[in-house]
Amino acid sequence: MLGTVSTYRRVIALTGPLLPCVSFLARLPVAMSQFGSFLLVARTSGSLATAGLVGGALSLGQVLCGPVLGRLADRHGQRPVVLAAAAVNALATAALVAGALTRLDTVPLAVLGALTGVSVPLIGPLARTRSVALAHRAGADEGVKGAVHALEGTLDEVSYVFGPALVGLAALVAHPAFALAGAAGLVAVFGTAFALHPSADATSGSPARPRRGTGRARTPAVVHAVRGSLALQGAMFGACQAGITALTLRLGVPDQAAVVYAAMGVVSAVVGLALGALPARFGLRLRWRVATAAALVLSVPLLFTDALWPLYAVVTVLGAAYAPHLITAFALTERAVEPARLATAMAVAASSLVAGQAVALAVCGRLTERHGPDGAFAVAVGAAALCLLLALVTRVPTARPQPAPPPGGGHRPTPGGAAYAGR
């Protein structure tokens, strides 16, 4: 326990105490906007189809343009990219609120939803990239780098618990418009604060390299496998959301759905934070396999759950497998790509997660209508099985790839170019 506290103290010494707080508050709007837009449009239009279309446009915009923003951050640095994205996102979110309240037609609302998704400022992936850059610059050991990923993963998990909870509370007490307007304010204030924080200097950007020979470096196979694994975890999230909602509706307690899902998120966050205590000898390949195996084993009981309290128990325990997989997946991404392309890689990884969740929600909504919650839970179990299969068959390199030497043949050291913790 004392060792864990000491490790996280070293992480905070790298980032400063303000950066994790600012980045957490800047992440909340991402977690609030999807659920908030759905509830708001459903309330004002009276149409779940319109609400789903707007929410889908928001997700699609984020999936398609997230990697573009990541690449711009790699090229020009995080500060100008986040400043611009935060400003556009705040305005787009506010416009979506105004459009819903004035009952715009479906197509204009969908366009505003897409613009909101396109401009999401990627605080989670960019905060990871920034914290990793600070750790490399300080010459931190593998234990501290692992704790960096654990802390960032925990902040993501907590934001995805509190974000929808805030939306639900606002909808219950007053109106969903207050939640989405609050999200616009949060991204304007704390997105800007994240961009202006002095730590942004650690990611000042790298000019594009001239293409030679076959051009751009090929993305390692393990990175593609990790992206597939994250998409499958997103599918698990979406399937669990649909299944939990369907089961609580069948039991006549629909308000419990958000509480059940929040319980899973809380446990996931706690386990993710504890992951920073694992010694480096528990390599990334082993962690990936154990996390995906746990997700499969712990998801199977969902197929046999038909009452509220068993649902609480099964879903809460299942949450213990989620954060370790997310944290390990992002750590594998960081170790496999060049530092100059890290923001892009993190953005693509995050977009994979969002894409998997969006597709699963769309598919499982239909399945639950035909087969009840078991249809959605079967998708979750199948996605977990495929995650484990990917972890078992993917070769994880034992060392960070070395970048090509600069023109002139000189040697350029790689920041933090230590061997993989995962073997």
Buried (B, 14 or more C-beta within 10 A) or exposed (E): EEEBEEBBEBBBEBBBEBBBEBBBBBBBBBBBBBBBBBBBBBBBBEEEEBBBBBBBBBBBBBBBBBBBBBBBBBBBBBBBBBBBBBBBBBBBBBBBBEBBBEEBEBEEBBBBBBBBBBBBBBBBBBBBBBBBBBBBEBEBBBBBBBBBBBBBBBBBBBBBBBBBBBBBBBBEEEBBBBBBBBBBEBBBBBBBBBBEBEBBBBBEBBEEBEEEEEEEBEBBEBBBBBBBBBBBBBBBBBBBBBBBBBBBBEBEEEEBBBBBBBBBBBBBBBBBBBBBBBEBEBBBBBBBBBBBBBBBEBBBBBBEBEEBEEBBBBBBBBBBBBBBBBBBBBBBBBBBBBBBBBBBBBBBBBBBBBBBBBBBBBBBBEBBEEBBBBBBBBBBBBBBBBBBBBBEEBEBBEEBBEBEEEEEEEEEEEEBEBBBBBE
